[in-house]
Amino acid sequence: MAKRILIVDDEPHILTLVSYHLSKEGYEVTTVEDGRSALTIARKELFDFIVLDIMLPQLDGIEVCKRLRKSGIETPILMLSAKGEEFDKVLALELGADDYMTKPFSPRELIARIKAILRRTEKEESSAQETSPTESEDPDTQIRVADVVVFVERHQVYKKDQEINLTPKEFELLLYLLKHPRMTLTRERLLDRVWGYDFGQETRLVDVHIGKIREKIEDNPKTPQIIKTVRGYGYKFEGDV
């Protein structure tokens, strides 16, 4: 069965262009031009992926993303922004978007990102189905660093016995760093291994997520002790697991 993708944008030429290329790839595409319609249809129908513009009439993309996540809808979302402002990108990621792209963009790159996110989502669902309740409680699935405890199978993180709310992407990134202690990891490698693609111009995506993780697990995010920056190169996890 073809994957269903919802495209939300108020620019007809964008809808036509994206729909054409996605249809050629075998996806079933639905398009809407405003935020309220997007929210309504995304709540009523099942989609495998949502491409959501930030600047929309009636209800902007940020608010649509926020309301969908609050409704418990976990469909992968890729945000589009014509403004290129860091505020939009950070807020979108913070509210639960899986990725973002700045207009103008290449349809080929958009499709590559959609495929990468869908592959990752399918792997996560497959892994969750294969894990029994008793396995999820296995002590071996816990990673402890200082006062932070990560429950790998349950995708939960605690600091000083208080649960920390990480987005799925923040959790994946943190887990990858923890599994490679004291290894300096480039932003490009993290993009490739965690996001599933390697586009050098988007390395800021890694920086944004690292910053958010630090705010949640570090005692002092301004002087991090767990995730260190290796200037001009990338990041490194420091600590005893």
N, C-alpha and C positions, 0 to 999 in steps of 0.2 A: 504494500500500500504506500502511495506517495506521501511524503512528509508535507504537512500543511503549514504554510507560512503566512502570517499576517503582516502586511506592509502598511504603515501609517505615515502619511505625508500629505501636506496640502499643496504640493507642487505637482501638477498633472504629468509633467515630463519625467519627473523622478519616478512616479508610480509606473509609468509606461516602460521606462528603461529597465527598472529593477524587475518588474513583472516579466518582461520579455526574457531576460537572461536567466531568471530563476525557473521559468517554465521550460526553457531549453534544457535545463539540468534535471528536469523531471519532477520538480516540486509543484504542489497545488497551491496557487497563490490567491489570497483574498486581499483587497485593498480598501482602505477608508481614508477620508481626507480631514477628519477632525478628531479631537481627543475624546469627546463624549461618545461618539460612535465606536471608537476603538475600545473604550472601557466596556461598553455594553456588549459588543460582540465577543471580546476576549473572555468575558465572564460567562457567556452563554454557550460558546462553542470551544472545542478542544483544538489547540494549535500546538505544533511542535517547536515553533520559533516565532518571535515577533521582532520586526525591524521598526523602530519607533523614533520619529523625528521629535526634537525637543520643542521647536517653535511651531505650535499648532493652534488653530482657532478653537474657541469654546473651552478647551482644557489643555494645558501644555503637557508635553511628554513627560516632564519630571513628575507632575502630579498623577498622570496615568500610571506610570511605573510604581509610584508610591502606593497608590490605591490597590493595584493588582497584587503587590507583595503583601499588603495588609490583609487582602482577601484570601491569602494562602495559595495564590496562583504562582507556581514556580517555573513557568515556561521561560526558557532562555530569552533574554531581551538584549538587543544591540541598539544602542542609541545613536542617532544622527544629529550632528550640530553644525549649523552653517556659521556660527559665530566664532568658534575656535577658542572660546574663553575657558580658562582653567576652572573657573567656578562651576560651569555647567558640567564639565567632565567629572570633577570630584564629587559633586552632589549626586550625579546620576549613578556613579559607582557605589556611593554610600547608601543609596536607596535600594540597591539590589540589582542594578543592571550588570550584565555579564561582560559587556564590552562597549566601546564607542568608536565612531569614525567621524571625521570632520569632512564636510562638503567643501569642494567637490571631491568625489572618490571614484575609484575604479570599480566597476561592477565585478571584475575578476577578483579583486581583493575582497570585496564584500562576500562573494560566494565562498572564497577560501576560508574566511573567518566563520561564516555560518556552518560550513562543513566541520571545521575544527571543533566548534562548540558543541555541535550535535554529536560528534564522535565521543567527546568527553562525557557528555550527559548520558549517552547510552552505556558507556563503560561503568559509570557510577551506579546506574540503575541495575545493571547486571551484577555488579559486586554486592549491592544491597540485597538482591534476591538470593544470592548464594550464601549469605551470612545468616546463620541461625541465631536466635536470641541468646543461647548459651555462649556462642562464639563471641558475640559482641561484649560479653562481660568478662572475657578472658583477660587476666592481668597483662598478658603479653601484648595486648592491643593498646596499652597505655604508654605514653611518653611523658616523662617528668623532667622539667627543667626549672631549677630553683623552686619558686612557688607556683609554677604553671604546670597544669596537667592536661594532656591532650588525649582524648579517647578517640582512637583512630576510626574504628568501625562506626561509632555512633555520631561522629562529626561534632563532638562537643569539646569545649575548652573551658577550664576553670583556672582562676587565679585566686589564691588564698580562699579556696572553697566557695568562691562566688563564680557562677557561670558567666562566661563572656560571650556576647553575641557577635560572632564573625559571619560575614557573608560567605557563600560557598567558595568564591574565588580567594578570599582572604585565608580561608581554612586550607585550601589546596596549596597556596603559596607558603604558608607557615609550615605545613607538613613537609613540603619538599625541602625547605631550608633545614628543618630538624633532622631529616634523613641524610643530610650531607654536612655533618658538623665540621667546623673549621675549614671548610672548602670555600674558596672565593668563587662566587658564581656571577657570571656576567648578566647584565640585563637581557641581552639577546638570548642567552641560554634559558633564563627563567621564562621569557616569552614563549620559547619553543617548547619547553617541557611542561609548563603550567597552562599556557593558553593554547598551545598547539600550533603556533605559527611563529615566524621570525621576521618581523618588519622593523628594521632599525629605527625608522622615524617615529615609532610609537613606544619607545622605551620609557617614556614618561608614565605610561600605564603601570609599569612595575613600581616606579617611585611613589605613585599615589597610593597603591595598595600597601607598600612597605610602611608608609607613613601612618596609615590607618591601623595597621597591625600593631605598630609601636605604641600608638595611643592607648591601645587596649591591654597590652601585656607588659609593657615596660613600666617600672616605677617612675622613671623620669624620661619621657619620650625624647627630650632634647639632648640627653646624654645616654643613649641606649646601651645596655649591657648585654642584651641577648642577640639582637640583630645589628651587627656593625656595618657601617659603610666603608667600602674599600674605594677611596677616592679615585675617580677616573676609570673605574673598572666595574664595580658592582656591589654585591653584598655578601656577608659571611655570618653564619650563625656561630656565636661564641657561647660556650657553657658545657656543662657535663650533663649528658642525657642519662 
